Amino acid sequence: MNKPSQKSPWIWIPSLYMTEGIPYIVIIVVSVIMYKKLGISNSDIGLYTSLLYLPWVIKPIWSPIVDLFGTKRKWFLSMQFILSLVFFGVGLSTAGNQFFFITLAFFWMGAFASATNDIASDGMYLIALKPEQQSFFVGLRGTFYRIGMITGQGLIVMVAGYLETSLGDNSKAWSYTMTLVALLMLMLTFINSLATPKVEETAEKRAREASFGKVFSTFFTKKNIGISLAFVLLYRLGESQLVKMASPFLLEDRQTGGLGLSTSEVGFLYGTIGVIALLLGGILGGIAISRHGLGKWMIPMALSLNLPNLLYIGLAHFQPENILFAGTVVVIEQFGYGFGFAAYMIFLIYLAEGLFKTSHYALATGFMAMGMMFPGMISGYIQEWLGYTGFFIWVGIAMIPALAIAASVKYPKEFGKKIN
């Protein structure tokens, strides 16, 4: 039986979900910027960094181990410490002719640790909070997850850009940057060891009563599971491709179709004004669903997440020199993402309802990662074939299935609404 938490969710949710977001964004997105600045082609970047999604896709295979043995708290603290060691390894490996594959190997190990950290952290969220609290705090949770991501895509990238300029050596700059990421992860691990509640006993009883087969079978026999999984796979079809090529587009020389921004400028856009817009969007999204339920907000939030992607068409076509235009697009896109992603997270929680919440949530997010991985793998090839303007038009077309499935998905219309 779970013990009631005596630590406020306002304290431990922010730190726990920042520690989810930072390693994910460094492995999946910041690696793209690093490899771009170290001379790797867009096609190789798109293919190999998208393969790093695989641990998040297949994490349901070992999620029952996290669910049935030990405690979630022990699992995520262990994984966070391993991640700090992984980033130290990347920092030591950016020089040399084989740096690409050596750093990829470290990122690969980090992806497995980060995926396992996600399983345990999400399990903590599901068992430590009541259902009405889960709906209310989904905005805070999503916002601080995204703040963790923006810390990586913004502040960390800005540091890398500063070091590139001051050192005149991109390899050393990224070596020092990844070492700083390792130290940051070590600090967050310590904070989480103090902040997170101890709300569960060891899972020996659950292990005796359940089996791997039962954990999986009870997920795939849920009502309307087919259309639910289609929604999970398609909701971010456009974004899954945009996220891989947006940074290369901003960094690419103007002669080859990009905007020619510096590494520091890209970090500034995502790490300052992007954070403010994200905070507003994420918090408002969580409040809206907690007041009115998912039924009222699913379609508006699907539009909010997908429509801002069309603005990149204008950036690619006109290639404005003033950074204000790129900044405006980032603000709108980040606000729309924060607002629209709230519906997605609540739906994943709905899909995980039942006896094995941790494992079922891992299964749901595994399909979410699959929906990001496969389109992302071919995004670089599509961009090189169509050019940036054509690529962003394609991203706009890719949102059509997302909107169609959002209108068709089945769920209790009042799900997510706060119970008064």
C-alpha positions in Angstrom: 0.0 0.0 0.0 1.3 3.5 -0.9 2.0 5.9 1.9 0.6 9.4 1.6 3.2 11.9 0.4 4.2 14.6 2.9 6.2 16.6 0.4 4.4 19.2 -1.7 4.1 18.3 -5.5 4.9 22.0 -6.1 8.5 21.1 -4.9 9.2 17.7 -6.3 7.4 17.8 -9.7 9.5 20.7 -11.0 12.9 19.2 -10.1 11.9 15.6 -11.2 10.6 16.7 -14.6 13.4 19.0 -15.3 15.6 16.0 -14.8 13.5 14.1 -17.3 13.7 16.8 -19.9 17.4 17.7 -19.8 18.9 14.4 -20.8 16.2 13.7 -23.4 16.8 17.0 -25.2 20.6 16.8 -25.0 20.5 13.3 -26.5 17.8 13.9 -29.1 18.1 17.6 -30.1 21.3 19.2 -28.7 23.3 16.3 -30.3 21.9 17.5 -33.6 23.3 21.0 -33.1 26.6 19.6 -31.9 27.0 17.3 -34.9 26.0 20.1 -37.2 28.7 22.3 -35.8 31.2 19.5 -36.0 30.6 19.0 -39.7 28.2 16.0 -40.0 25.7 16.1 -42.9 22.0 16.6 -42.4 21.1 13.1 -43.7 23.5 11.4 -41.2 22.2 13.7 -38.4 18.6 12.9 -39.2 19.2 9.1 -39.5 21.5 8.4 -36.6 20.1 10.9 -34.0 16.6 9.6 -34.8 17.8 6.1 -34.0 18.5 7.4 -30.5 14.7 7.4 -30.0 14.7 3.5 -30.0 15.2 3.0 -26.3 12.1 5.2 -25.7 10.2 3.0 -28.3 11.2 -0.3 -26.7 11.2 0.8 -23.1 7.9 -1.1 -22.4 10.0 -4.3 -22.7 11.7 -3.7 -19.4 9.1 -1.3 -17.8 7.5 -4.3 -15.9 10.9 -4.7 -14.1 10.6 -1.1 -12.9 6.9 -1.6 -12.0 7.4 -5.0 -10.2 10.7 -4.7 -8.5 12.2 -2.1 -6.1 10.8 1.4 -5.8 10.4 4.0 -8.5 12.5 6.4 -6.4 15.5 4.1 -6.3 15.2 3.5 -10.0 15.2 7.1 -11.1 18.0 8.2 -8.8 20.2 5.4 -10.1 19.5 6.3 -13.7 20.1 10.0 -13.2 23.5 9.2 -11.7 24.4 7.0 -14.7 23.4 9.8 -17.0 25.9 12.1 -15.4 28.6 9.5 -16.1 27.4 9.2 -19.7 27.7 12.9 -20.4 31.2 12.9 -18.8 32.0 10.2 -21.4 30.7 12.3 -24.3 32.7 15.3 -23.1 35.9 13.2 -23.2 35.1 11.9 -26.7 34.5 14.9 -29.0 38.0 14.9 -30.4 39.5 12.4 -32.8 38.6 10.9 -36.2 36.0 8.5 -34.7 34.3 11.0 -32.5 30.9 10.6 -34.3 30.5 6.9 -33.5 32.1 7.1 -30.1 29.8 9.9 -28.9 26.8 8.1 -30.5 27.7 5.1 -28.4 27.6 7.2 -25.2 24.4 8.9 -26.3 23.0 5.4 -27.0 23.8 4.3 -23.4 22.4 7.5 -22.1 19.2 7.0 -24.1 18.6 3.7 -22.3 19.2 5.3 -18.9 17.0 8.3 -19.7 14.2 6.1 -20.9 14.3 4.1 -17.7 14.4 7.3 -15.7 11.3 8.3 -17.5 9.5 5.1 -16.6 10.3 5.5 -12.9 9.6 9.2 -12.7 6.3 8.9 -14.5 5.5 6.0 -12.1 6.1 8.3 -9.2 3.8 10.9 -10.6 1.0 8.3 -11.1 1.2 6.7 -7.6 2.0 9.9 -5.5 -0.9 12.0 -6.8 -4.7 11.5 -6.8 -6.4 11.5 -10.2 -7.7 15.1 -9.8 -4.2 16.1 -8.8 -2.7 14.5 -11.9 -5.0 16.6 -14.1 -4.2 19.8 -12.2 -0.5 19.3 -12.1 -0.1 18.1 -15.7 0.5 21.7 -16.8 3.2 22.2 -14.2 4.7 18.8 -15.0 4.7 19.5 -18.7 6.1 23.0 -18.3 9.1 22.0 -16.2 9.8 19.0 -18.5 9.9 21.6 -21.3 11.9 24.0 -19.2 14.4 21.1 -18.8 14.4 20.7 -22.6 14.7 24.5 -23.1 17.6 24.5 -20.6 19.3 22.1 -22.9 18.2 23.6 -26.2 18.7 27.2 -24.9 21.1 27.8 -22.0 23.4 24.8 -22.8 23.6 25.7 -26.5 24.3 29.3 -25.6 27.2 28.1 -23.4 28.5 26.0 -26.3 28.2 29.0 -28.7 30.2 31.2 -26.3 32.9 28.6 -25.9 33.0 28.2 -29.7 33.7 31.9 -30.1 36.1 32.2 -27.2 38.1 29.0 -27.8 38.0 29.0 -31.6 37.8 25.2 -31.4 34.3 23.6 -31.8 35.5 20.3 -30.6 36.9 21.7 -27.3 33.8 23.9 -26.9 31.4 20.9 -27.0 33.7 18.8 -24.8 33.5 21.4 -22.1 29.8 21.9 -22.7 29.0 18.2 -22.2 31.1 18.1 -19.1 29.0 20.9 -17.7 25.9 18.9 -18.6 27.3 16.0 -16.6 27.8 18.3 -13.5 24.3 19.6 -13.9 22.8 16.1 -13.9 24.8 15.2 -10.8 23.5 18.3 -9.0 19.9 17.5 -10.0 20.3 13.9 -8.9 21.2 15.2 -5.4 18.3 17.6 -5.4 15.8 14.8 -6.3 17.2 12.6 -3.6 16.2 15.3 -1.1 12.9 16.6 -2.7 11.1 13.5 -3.9 8.7 11.7 -1.5 8.9 8.1 -0.3 5.4 7.0 -1.2 5.8 3.3 -1.9 7.0 0.1 -0.3 9.0 -2.4 -2.3 7.0 -4.0 -5.0 7.5 -7.7 -3.9 3.8 -8.3 -3.5 3.0 -7.0 -7.0 5.8 -9.1 -8.4 4.2 -12.2 -6.8 0.8 -11.4 -8.1 1.6 -10.4 -11.7 3.6 -11.5 -14.7 5.1 -9.9 -17.7 2.4 -11.4 -19.9 -0.4 -10.0 -17.8 1.1 -6.5 -17.8 1.2 -6.5 -21.6 -2.1 -8.3 -22.3 -4.1 -5.9 -20.1 -2.8 -3.0 -22.1 -3.5 -4.3 -25.6 -7.0 -5.4 -24.6 -8.1 -1.9 -23.5 -11.2 -0.6 -25.1 -10.6 1.3 -28.4 -6.9 0.5 -28.1 -6.4 0.6 -31.9 -7.6 4.2 -32.5 -5.9 5.3 -29.3 -2.5 4.1 -30.5 -3.1 5.6 -33.9 -3.6 9.0 -32.1 -0.5 8.5 -30.0 1.5 7.8 -33.2 0.1 10.5 -35.4 -0.5 13.5 -33.1 3.1 14.8 -33.5 3.7 13.6 -37.1 4.7 17.0 -38.3 6.6 18.0 -35.2 8.6 14.8 -35.3 10.2 16.0 -38.6 10.3 19.7 -37.7 12.3 19.1 -34.5 15.1 17.5 -36.3 15.6 20.1 -39.0 14.6 23.4 -37.2 18.0 23.9 -35.6 20.0 23.0 -38.8 17.7 25.5 -40.7 18.4 28.3 -38.3 22.2 27.5 -38.3 22.6 26.9 -42.1 24.2 29.5 -44.2 21.8 31.8 -46.1 23.3 30.7 -49.4 22.1 27.1 -48.7 18.6 28.1 -47.6 19.1 28.7 -43.9 19.0 31.8 -41.7 22.6 31.9 -40.8 22.2 32.4 -37.1 25.0 31.7 -34.7 24.9 28.9 -32.1 24.5 31.4 -29.3 21.6 33.2 -31.1 19.8 29.9 -31.5 20.3 29.1 -27.8 19.1 32.6 -26.9 15.9 32.2 -28.9 15.0 28.9 -27.2 16.4 29.8 -23.8 14.8 33.2 -23.1 11.7 34.2 -24.9 10.9 30.6 -25.8 10.9 29.7 -22.1 8.4 32.5 -21.2 6.0 31.4 -24.0 6.3 27.8 -23.0 5.6 28.5 -19.4 2.4 30.4 -20.3 1.2 27.8 -22.8 1.9 24.8 -20.5 0.3 26.3 -17.4 -2.8 27.5 -19.3 -3.2 24.1 -21.0 -3.2 22.3 -17.7 -5.6 24.7 -16.1 -8.0 24.6 -19.1 -8.3 20.8 -19.0 -8.6 20.7 -15.3 -11.6 23.0 -15.5 -13.4 21.8 -18.6 -12.1 18.3 -19.3 -10.3 16.9 -22.3 -13.4 16.8 -24.5 -13.7 20.5 -24.9 -10.0 21.1 -25.6 -8.7 18.2 -27.7 -9.3 19.8 -31.1 -8.2 23.4 -30.1 -5.0 21.9 -28.5 -4.3 19.8 -31.6 -4.5 22.9 -33.7 -2.4 24.8 -31.2 0.4 22.3 -31.4 0.4 21.9 -35.2 -0.5 25.2 -36.9 2.5 27.2 -35.7 4.7 24.9 -37.8 3.4 26.6 -40.9 5.2 29.8 -39.9 8.5 28.1 -40.8 7.4 28.2 -44.5 7.5 32.0 -44.4 10.9 32.0 -42.7 12.4 29.6 -45.3 10.9 31.5 -48.3 11.7 35.0 -47.3 14.9 34.3 -45.2 14.5 37.5 -43.1 17.8 38.9 -41.8 16.3 40.4 -38.6 16.4 37.9 -35.8 13.1 39.4 -34.6 11.2 37.3 -37.2 12.7 34.0 -36.1 12.1 35.0 -32.5 8.5 35.7 -33.2 8.1 32.3 -34.8 9.8 30.6 -31.8 7.5 32.4 -29.3 4.3 31.3 -31.2 5.6 27.8 -31.7 6.6 27.3 -28.1 3.4 28.7 -26.7 1.4 26.6 -29.0 3.4 23.5 -28.1 3.1 24.1 -24.4 -0.7 24.6 -24.7 -1.3 21.7 -27.2 0.9 19.2 -25.5 -1.2 19.2 -22.3 -4.0 17.4 -24.2 -1.5 14.7 -25.3 -0.2 14.1 -21.8 -3.7 13.8 -20.3 -4.6 11.3 -23.0 -1.5 9.2 -22.2 -2.5 9.2 -18.5 -6.0 8.1 -19.5 -4.5 5.3 -21.6 -2.4 4.1 -18.6 -5.4 3.8 -16.3 -5.6 0.4 -14.5 -3.6 -1.9 -12.2 -0.2 -1.5 -13.9 -0.1 2.3 -14.4 3.7 2.6 -14.6 4.1 -0.1 -17.2 1.1 0.9 -19.2 2.3 4.6 -19.2 5.6 3.3 -20.5 3.9 1.4 -23.2 1.9 4.5 -24.2 5.0 6.7 -24.3 6.9 4.0 -26.1 4.4 4.4 -29.0 4.8 8.1 -28.6 8.6 7.7 -29.2 8.0 5.5 -32.1 5.9 8.2 -33.7 8.8 10.5 -33.3 11.6 8.1 -34.4 10.6 6.9 -37.8 9.5 10.2 -39.3 12.6 11.8 -37.8 14.9 9.2 -39.4 13.9 10.3 -42.9 13.6 14.0 -42.2 17.1 14.9 -43.2 16.7 13.1 -46.5 13.4 14.8 -47.2 14.9 18.2 -46.4 17.9 17.6 -48.7 15.5 16.5 -51.5 12.9 19.3 -51.1 15.0 22.1 -49.7 13.9 24.0 -46.6 10.8 25.7 -48.0 9.5 22.4 -49.6 10.4 20.5 -46.4 8.3 22.9 -44.2 5.4 22.7 -46.6 5.6 18.9 -46.2 5.6 19.3 -42.4 2.4 21.3 -42.8 0.8 18.6 -44.8 1.8 16.0 -42.2 -0.4 17.7 -39.6 -3.6 16.6 -41.5 -3.6 13.0 -40.1 -3.0 14.4 -36.6 -6.1 16.6 -36.8 -8.2 13.9 -38.3 -7.3 11.3 -35.6 -7.8 13.9 -32.8 -11.4 14.4 -34.0 -11.9 10.6 -34.0 -10.2 9.3 -30.8 -12.4 7.9 -28.1 -12.1 8.8 -24.4 -14.4 10.0 -21.6 -15.3 13.5 -22.5 -14.9 14.7 -18.9 -11.6 13.0 -18.4 -9.0 15.3 -16.9 -11.6 17.6 -15.3 -10.9 18.5 -11.7 -13.4 17.0 -9.4 -14.9 19.7 -7.1 
